[in-house]
Amino acid sequence: MARTNYLVLLLLAAAVLAIAGRTGPSSAAAQTPKDYLNESREARDQRMSWWRNARFGMFIHWGLYAVPAGEYKGKRSKDTGEWIQSWANIPREEYEQFTTQFNPVKFDAADWVRAARDAGMQYLVITSKHHDGFSLFDSKVSNHDIVDSTPFKKDPMADLSRECRRQGIHFCFYYSIMDWHHPSQYVDAPGKSRTAGNGQNKILPDQRAAYIEYMKTQLKELVTQYDPDVLWFDGEWTDWWTEQDGKDLYNYVRSLKPSIIVNNRVGKGRQGMQGLNKGPGYAGDFGTPEQEIPATGLSGVDWESCMTMNDTWGFVSHDENWKSTQTLIRNLVDIASKGGNYLLNVGPTAQGVIPEASVTRLREIGRWMKVNGEAIYGTGPSPFKSLGWGRATQKGNRLYLVVFSWPDGRLNVPPLKNKVQRAYLLADPGKNLKVDQRTGSIAIELPGAAPDPIASVLALELDGIPQAR
């Protein structure tokens, strides 16, 4: 048979198959989207298992905003660093000039991931695209990205993804629904440039569908090229984004990777955080309290407190208001004792360096975690309503008492229905502590000095799952 006729037959066969596929019953079934919002409890528990066990992760806010570093035309930021396009009222074209100065030649993926791992963190969430619309990855549908628009010409997300896998850290992406750079969106506020950033960007109605398709294309790039374990959405509060949009986007990204975990900000989850895990009312798998620790946690809901080390998310050169290592460790303990995760932020410089103040604190947290991490990873919330001297977590038949205020000789613990079979310090596991449970409440004899001035952990082995009286 002649080559030309063979090719013609192949093309005709392909056309027939395509027509049959469009009209046949199997095609209609394939086009029916799956509703991932109504998965079984067992499937959900399996999917969420690693995240619930992790308890501690690193947030990374990095992008063009690291170039001005909180200062523009002689004025210092009154807001966080990543919002500089908004507070400084920088028009889109003017803001784009930062791309020529963004050249993170000191970026080292191995160092970043190692800093997270050595701190005891189990996952890493980085801003693939923040509100300014700049993509930290090589996007085929936008030139406003680190590969096409900056002198760096490399894709740091590919390096981070590989390095996280190599070092055993779960790799995750932040992605902003609001986009100050996309031509579909604009500012309508007194004294503001139409193309500057704003907390309530408007969208051109005739371009709304095209922008959502643009987002889906970028998200497909992120999921298929970098294989993240979490998509952490933000910027959902704009008037033009709806809960139904969030449900659609949730189902879309789950269709790309069914095992992926998605936060509640994919829809209007922050307004309906109590609806999480309790039916199809809201999209998203976990709640995201920001810069706060809920006083009593969020009962029955997976949640994660995202918090900064100083006062900003993106790098600001003059922000030296650093939280102490004590505060950060006790935040971690407090969150774990209420059943939540702690997502602690770092804001690297435009050169690609995590500030030394952050590195020092991560290193100090890591030293504490090497001794006491057992009381954090895979634990459930405290069985007690409150403890004057600290916090508690539990895992299986083991209860962990995390003591902030070391008592003089004896630790008094509220009554349990359980019998204490053994008590010891995680810092000295070979030495049993004396326990008196005769009066109902529990008294544990302690050494004179605390093993750790920030938080010392006692482990109690019980005859069953901890139950408070």
C-alpha positions in Angstrom: 0.0 0.0 0.0 1.3 3.5 -0.8 2.4 5.6 2.2 0.0 8.4 1.2 -3.0 6.1 1.1 -2.0 4.6 4.5 -1.9 7.9 6.2 -5.3 8.9 4.7 -6.8 5.7 6.1 -5.3 6.4 9.5 -6.7 9.9 9.5 -10.1 8.6 8.5 -10.1 6.0 11.2 -9.1 8.5 13.8 -12.0 10.8 12.7 -14.5 8.0 12.9 -13.3 7.0 16.4 -13.5 10.7 17.5 -17.1 11.0 16.2 -18.1 7.7 17.9 -16.4 8.9 21.1 -18.4 12.2 21.0 -21.7 10.5 20.4 -21.3 7.1 22.3 -22.5 6.4 25.8 -19.0 5.9 27.2 -18.0 9.4 26.2 -21.0 10.9 28.1 -20.0 9.0 31.2 -16.4 10.1 31.0 -17.5 13.7 30.8 -19.6 13.5 34.0 -17.4 15.1 36.6 -16.9 13.2 39.8 -18.1 14.8 43.0 -15.1 14.5 45.4 -16.9 16.5 48.0 -19.0 13.5 49.0 -16.2 10.9 49.5 -16.6 8.3 52.2 -15.3 8.9 55.7 -12.9 6.0 55.3 -11.5 7.4 52.0 -11.1 10.9 53.5 -9.4 9.6 56.6 -6.9 7.6 54.5 -6.2 10.7 52.3 -5.7 13.0 55.3 -3.7 10.6 57.3 -0.2 11.9 56.6 -1.3 15.5 57.0 -2.9 14.8 60.4 0.3 13.0 61.6 2.6 15.7 60.4 1.4 18.5 62.7 4.2 20.9 61.7 5.0 22.5 58.3 6.9 25.4 56.8 5.2 28.2 54.9 7.3 30.1 52.4 6.2 33.5 51.0 8.5 34.4 48.2 8.1 36.5 45.1 8.8 39.9 43.4 7.8 41.7 46.6 11.1 40.6 48.1 12.8 43.1 45.8 11.4 46.3 47.4 11.5 44.5 50.7 8.8 46.6 52.4 10.0 50.0 51.1 9.0 52.0 48.0 10.0 55.5 47.0 11.3 56.3 50.4 8.2 55.1 52.3 8.2 52.0 54.5 5.4 49.5 54.5 2.4 49.9 56.8 1.4 46.4 55.7 3.0 43.0 55.1 5.7 42.8 52.5 3.7 40.8 49.9 1.0 43.5 49.8 3.3 46.3 48.6 1.7 46.7 45.2 -1.5 47.5 47.1 -0.4 49.8 49.9 2.1 51.6 47.7 -0.4 51.9 44.9 2.0 50.6 42.2 0.5 50.3 38.7 0.8 47.0 37.0 3.4 48.1 34.5 5.5 49.8 37.2 5.4 46.7 39.4 6.6 44.5 36.5 9.9 46.3 36.6 10.8 44.3 39.7 11.2 41.3 37.5 14.5 42.7 36.1 15.8 42.8 39.7 14.6 39.4 40.9 17.7 37.2 40.5 17.9 34.8 43.4 21.4 33.5 42.6 21.9 32.4 46.3 18.8 30.1 46.2 19.7 26.6 47.3 16.8 24.1 47.3 18.7 21.6 49.4 19.4 24.3 52.1 15.8 25.4 52.3 14.4 21.8 52.6 17.1 20.9 55.1 16.2 23.9 57.3 12.6 22.6 57.3 13.5 19.0 57.9 16.0 19.8 60.7 13.3 22.0 62.4 11.2 18.9 62.6 8.8 20.1 59.9 7.0 17.4 57.8 5.8 19.5 54.8 6.6 22.7 52.9 4.1 25.1 51.3 5.4 27.7 48.9 3.7 30.5 47.0 3.5 29.4 43.4 1.6 32.6 42.7 0.6 35.3 45.1 -1.9 38.1 44.7 0.5 40.0 42.4 0.1 37.3 39.8 3.8 36.5 39.4 4.4 32.8 39.0 7.4 31.2 40.7 7.2 28.3 38.2 7.6 28.0 34.4 4.0 28.6 33.2 3.2 28.0 29.6 0.2 30.3 29.7 2.0 33.4 31.2 5.3 35.2 30.6 4.9 36.8 34.0 7.0 34.1 35.6 10.5 33.5 37.0 11.7 31.7 33.9 10.5 34.1 31.2 10.7 37.5 33.0 13.7 37.5 35.3 17.5 37.2 34.8 17.4 34.0 36.9 15.8 32.0 34.0 15.4 28.9 36.1 12.6 27.1 37.7 13.1 26.9 41.5 9.9 25.0 42.0 11.3 22.0 40.1 14.3 22.0 42.3 12.3 22.3 45.5 9.9 19.5 44.4 12.8 17.1 43.7 14.6 18.1 46.9 11.5 17.6 49.1 11.1 14.1 47.7 14.8 13.4 48.3 14.7 14.6 51.9 11.4 13.1 52.8 9.3 16.3 53.0 5.8 16.6 51.5 5.9 19.3 48.8 2.9 21.7 48.6 1.8 24.8 46.8 0.0 28.0 47.8 -2.0 29.6 44.9 -3.9 32.9 44.9 -7.3 33.1 43.3 -7.1 36.9 43.2 -4.6 38.1 40.6 -3.5 41.8 40.4 -1.6 41.2 37.1 -4.2 39.5 35.0 -6.0 41.9 32.6 -9.4 40.5 33.7 -9.1 42.2 37.1 -9.0 45.9 38.1 -9.2 48.3 41.0 -12.2 50.5 41.6 -11.4 52.5 44.7 -10.8 56.2 45.4 -7.2 57.4 44.9 -6.1 54.0 43.6 -4.6 53.1 40.3 -6.9 50.9 38.2 -4.1 48.4 37.8 -2.6 48.4 41.3 -3.3 45.8 43.8 -6.3 46.0 46.1 -8.0 43.8 48.7 -11.2 43.8 46.7 -10.2 43.5 43.1 -13.1 43.6 40.6 -13.3 41.4 37.5 -14.6 42.2 34.0 -17.7 40.0 33.7 -16.9 39.1 30.1 -13.5 37.9 31.1 -14.4 36.0 34.2 -14.8 32.6 32.5 -11.5 33.1 30.7 -9.7 33.9 33.9 -11.0 30.8 35.7 -9.9 28.7 32.7 -6.4 30.4 33.0 -6.3 29.4 36.7 -7.3 25.8 35.9 -4.6 25.6 33.3 -1.9 26.9 35.7 -3.2 24.5 38.4 -2.9 21.6 36.0 0.6 22.7 35.3 1.4 22.7 39.0 -0.2 19.3 39.7 1.1 17.4 36.7 4.6 18.9 36.6 5.5 19.1 40.3 3.1 16.6 42.0 2.2 18.6 45.1 0.5 16.9 48.1 -1.5 20.0 49.1 -3.0 23.0 47.2 -3.3 25.9 49.6 -5.6 28.5 48.1 -6.0 32.2 49.1 -7.5 35.4 47.8 -11.0 33.9 47.8 -12.7 36.7 49.6 -13.3 38.8 46.5 -17.0 39.5 45.7 -16.8 37.8 42.3 -15.7 34.4 43.7 -18.4 32.1 45.0 -18.7 29.0 47.0 -20.0 27.2 43.9 -16.8 28.3 42.1 -14.9 26.8 45.0 -16.7 23.5 44.8 -16.0 23.3 41.0 -12.3 24.1 41.5 -12.0 21.6 44.3 -13.5 18.9 42.2 -11.2 19.9 39.3 -7.9 19.7 41.2 -9.0 16.4 42.9 -9.7 15.0 39.4 -6.1 15.8 38.5 -4.8 14.1 41.6 -7.5 12.4 43.8 -5.1 12.1 46.8 -4.4 15.8 46.9 -5.5 17.8 50.0 -7.1 21.2 49.5 -7.6 24.0 52.1 -11.0 25.7 52.8 -10.0 28.9 51.0 -10.7 27.3 47.7 -14.3 28.5 48.4 -15.7 30.8 51.1 -14.4 28.5 53.8 -13.2 31.1 56.2 -16.8 32.3 56.6 -18.0 28.7 57.1 -15.1 27.0 58.9 -17.5 25.2 61.1 -19.0 23.6 58.0 -15.8 21.7 57.2 -15.9 17.9 57.5 -19.6 18.1 58.3 -21.2 17.6 54.9 -21.1 19.2 51.4 -21.9 22.8 52.5 -18.3 24.1 52.0 -15.4 23.0 49.8 -12.1 22.2 51.3 -10.5 19.7 53.6 -9.1 21.8 56.5 -9.6 25.2 58.1 -7.0 27.9 58.1 -7.1 30.3 61.1 -4.5 33.0 60.3 -2.2 34.5 62.9 -4.2 33.0 65.7 -4.7 29.8 67.7 -8.4 29.1 68.4 -8.9 29.1 72.1 -10.4 25.6 72.3 -9.4 24.4 68.8 -12.0 23.5 66.2 -13.8 20.4 67.4 -14.4 17.8 64.7 -12.6 19.8 62.1 -9.1 19.4 60.5 -7.4 22.8 60.9 -4.0 24.5 60.6 -2.9 27.8 62.1 -0.6 29.7 59.7 1.6 32.2 61.5 4.6 34.4 60.9 7.9 34.6 62.8 7.9 38.4 62.8 5.1 40.7 61.5 5.2 39.9 57.8 4.8 37.0 55.4 6.9 38.3 52.5 10.4 39.6 53.3 10.6 43.1 54.8 14.2 44.3 55.5 13.3 46.5 58.5 11.0 44.1 60.3 13.0 42.9 63.3 10.0 42.1 65.6 10.9 38.4 65.9 9.0 36.0 68.1 11.2 34.2 70.5 12.0 30.5 70.1 10.0 29.9 73.4 6.9 31.5 71.9 7.3 29.4 68.7 7.7 26.1 70.5 4.9 26.8 72.9 2.7 27.8 69.9 3.4 24.4 68.3 2.6 22.6 71.5 -0.6 24.6 72.1 -1.8 23.9 68.6 -1.0 20.2 68.7 -2.8 20.0 72.1 -6.0 21.3 70.4 -5.7 18.9 67.4 -4.3 21.3 64.9 -1.3 21.8 62.6 1.2 24.6 62.8 2.3 26.2 59.5 5.2 28.5 60.4 6.3 31.1 57.8 9.7 32.2 56.5 10.1 35.0 53.9 13.3 34.7 51.8 15.1 37.6 50.3 15.2 38.5 46.6 18.6 36.8 46.5 17.0 33.5 47.7 18.2 33.5 51.3 16.1 32.7 54.3 16.8 35.4 56.9 19.3 34.3 59.6 16.9 35.2 62.4 14.5 32.6 60.9 17.2 30.0 60.4 18.4 30.4 64.0 14.8 29.9 65.4 14.2 26.9 63.1 17.5 25.3 64.3 16.5 25.8 68.0 13.0 24.4 67.4 14.7 21.4 65.8 16.8 20.7 68.8 13.7 20.6 71.0 11.8 18.4 68.5 14.6 15.8 68.4 14.0 15.2 72.1 10.3 15.8 72.3 8.8 15.4 68.8 7.1 12.2 69.9 4.7 14.4 71.8 3.8 16.3 68.6 3.7 13.9 65.6 0.6 11.8 65.2 -1.0 13.0 68.4 -4.5 13.9 69.3 -5.9 16.7 71.4 -5.7 16.9 75.2 -8.3 15.0 77.2 -8.3 18.0 79.7 -10.1 21.3 79.3 -7.2 23.2 80.7 -3.9 22.8 82.5 -2.3 25.6 84.5 1.2 24.4 84.0 1.2 23.6 80.3 -0.5 21.4 77.7 -1.2 17.7 76.9 -1.4 15.6 73.8 -2.1 11.9 73.4 -1.3 8.9 71.1 -2.7 5.5 71.6 -2.4 4.5 75.3 0.2 7.2 75.9 -0.4 10.7 77.4 2.1 13.4 77.0 2.3 16.2 79.6 4.2 19.3 78.2 5.2 21.4 81.2 5.8 25.1 80.6 6.0 26.1 84.3 8.1 23.6 86.2 6.7 22.9 89.7 8.7 22.4 92.9 9.1 18.7 93.2 5.6 17.5 92.2 3.4 17.8 89.2 -0.3 17.6 89.9 -2.4 16.2 87.0 -6.3 16.1 86.8 -7.9 12.7 87.5 -8.0 10.1 84.7 -10.2 7.0 84.4 -7.0 5.2 83.5 -4.4 3.5 85.6 -0.9 5.0 85.1 1.5 2.1 84.4 4.7 4.1 83.9 5.8 7.7 83.8 9.1 9.1 82.5 10.7 12.2 80.9 11.3 12.1 77.1 14.6 13.7 77.9 15.5 10.7 80.2 13.4 7.8 79.1 15.3 5.2 81.1 14.4 6.6 84.4 10.9 6.0 85.8 9.2 8.7 87.8 7.1 7.9 91.0 3.4 8.3 90.5 0.7 8.6 93.3 -2.8 7.9 92.0 -4.4 6.8 95.3 -6.6 9.9 95.8 -8.0 10.0 92.3 -5.9 12.9 91.1 -2.4 12.1 89.9 0.8 13.3 91.6 4.2 12.8 89.8 7.5 13.3 91.6 9.9 15.4 89.5 13.6 16.2 89.6 14.5 19.6 90.9 15.3 21.2 87.5 13.4 21.2 84.3 15.1 19.3 81.5 14.2 22.1 79.1 13.6 25.7 80.2 11.0 26.2 77.4 8.9 23.0 77.6 9.7 19.6 79.2 7.7 16.5 78.3 6.5 13.7 80.6 5.1 10.5 79.0 2.5 8.5 80.9 1.9 4.9 79.7 -1.7 4.1 80.6 -3.9 0.9 80.6 -6.1 2.3 77.8 -6.8 5.4 75.7 -6.6 8.5 78.0 -10.0 9.5 79.4 -10.4 12.4 81.8 -12.8 12.0 84.7 
